Each structure stands twice: as C-alpha cells, then as structure tokens.
Amino acid sequence: MARRDEPVFGELVAIPWGLGEVYCYVHEIYGRPDRRYVILRSEPELSHYMLDDETTVVVPLEQVRRLGPEESTSALTTTAR
C-alpha cells in the first residue's frame, strides 16, 4: 500500500542520471517500510535522449523526486514536441 508521501503508479517523477536528471513513470513500489524501491520506466523522449531505448530501472525510493504540477506539465509538453 502506498503511503501518502510516495509516488503512485503512472506518476511522472525525476531521478538522477549522470550529471543530470531523467523523467520516468512509476511502475511499482515495493520493499519493507524501512527499505523501499521503485521500478521506473523511461523512454528517449522523457530523458531528453540521454537514453537510446525504453529503459526500466530500479532505484531506492530516496532517489525519486516527485514533480510538482507545473514541472510535470512542462516535462510532458517539452517531450511532446
């Protein structure tokens, strides 16, 4: 069960990638309460082409940054061009 402060399935989030960040969609959150992990899916458009193919990664929940409504909308409109 997701906690109130955790992202939810399908939510657009950001994670560190190299010297920058990439946007990803949350696919699943799992683990014990003290050690949570997130399965994320990204694609070239969401990563500003830092990734060549659709990619699935697992990262600790602490590395996931939730996007505010304005930033999320901006990320989606930027990738739609």
N, C-alpha and C positions, 0 to 999 in steps of 0.2 A: 504494500500500500504506500502510495506517495505521500510524503509529508508536505505540508503547506508551502515550505520554502524550496522544495525540489522542483525541477522542471518536469513536465509531463510528456507523454508520448506525442510525437509530432511537433513539439515546440522547437523553434529555431533558436539555437544557442551559439556561443563562440567558445573556441578552445585555443590555447597557444599552439602555434605550429611554426617551428623555426624561430625566426625573429619577429614574426607577426602573429596573426590570428586567422583562423578559418571558421566559416559558419557551417553548422551541422544541424541535422534534425535528430531529435532524441528518438531512439528506437525502443530502448528498455533501460530500466534502472534495477539493479539487484545488489544483493550482499547484506551483510549484517548491519545493524544500526550504526556501529562504530567504523565500518569499512564498506562504504557504498561505491559502486561502479556504474558507469553509464555506457551503454552501447550507442554509438552515434553513426550516422550515415551522412556523408558529404559527397558532393559532385563537383566537377571542374568549375561550373558557373558560381557555385556558392563559395568556392575557395579562391576566387579571382584567378583561376587557372594555376594555382600553386600545385594542384593535384591534376594528374593526367586522366584518371579514370574515376568512376564512382568508387568510393572507399568507405569501408566500415572499420571503426576503431573503438577500442575500449579504453576509457580513462577514469581515474578516480573522480568522484563527484566534486571534490575541491577544485579541480581544474576547469570545471564548466562554469562559464559566465552567462547568466541569463541576460537576455536583451530586453531593454525597455520597449514600449510600444513604438516610439518614434524610430529607434535604431532598427528594430525588426522590420518595420515598413520600409525604411531606407535600404536595408540589405536586400530585401526582396525586389524592390524596384530597380536597384542597381544591377542585379543579376539578370533581370528580365530584358535588358537592352541587347 
